[in-house]
Amino acid sequence: MFDLTGRKALVTGATGGLGEEIARLLHKQGATVGLHGTRVEKLEALASELGDRATIFPANLSDRADVKALGEKAEADLGGVDILVNNAGITKDGLFVRMSDEDWDNVLEVNLTSMFRLTRELTHPMMRRRFGRIINITSVVAVTGNPGQANYCASKAGMIGFSKSLAQEIATRNVTVNCIAPGFIESAMTGKLNEKQKEAILGAIPMKRMGAGADIAAAALYLASNEAGYVTGQTLHVNGGMAMI
Amino acid sequence: MSDIAERVKKIVIDHLGVDADKVVEGASFIDDLGADSLDTVELVMAFEEEFGVEIPDDAADSILTVGDAIKFIEKAQA
């Protein structure tokens, strides 16, 4: 089950906590992984730790020419991308009444527009090969909303609508498109929360714990696998029960 | 038969996996050759790649048969 031997995967944002966990697990299951990120040293360290079957693809996702080049280079260097994990994302939080155009544009550009452009580069070859797995990492707040994150929530909800549309268009080509919506995951970001904030968050989670990167990586592995071939257009919520949608 | 017609037919045969004798100039991609809407988009992209021509969306919409494609490309390359 879940053997990815011979598959080629591109993971964006592979130097972030979640992206790294996903890349590690896909690699462990036999895939050749392309690691995208902006921090070259971190990418190199991860690639050398993984050893064989790991290539780095530094690119700035807020630069449209860079996104196009990333798609072309990954497709060429990996010899065809079978699995695309759109994981990279940024936040620029702030209350809506004070949100600047710039904070809105940056978040939409990196989280939504770059995903559209990269996916467009890689979808056609997948269709031609009659196999593909597109996995978009969204968030529970795409569905529930979150004060202070109007831009982020809009971008993440946009990913879900995008995925459902694309899933319908290319299902006959054996290319699936799904989302994973993590809840609260232990990360550098949640590590900065104080005890009171943590308590409030845990109070809303039936499992009374935050998720781990491994919980998300396992979901990504499933959606990337041959076994998930009949699953498309779905959003898999991995959130300890904090939102049952 | 022109070289362009030959190459167009080869692309259609390869892409749609149909018998060569069905790919005549009057054959409709959708009605006669079993293409779906995605196939027609992919065929147009394949023609663009093979012949180095640009086929705008409104022109693509009017390419319904094998003969339409051959005529369009012959005109574009003339």
Interface residues (C-beta under 8 A of the other chain):
Chain A: H124 M127 R128 E169 I170 T172 R173
Chain B: D36 L38 E42 M45
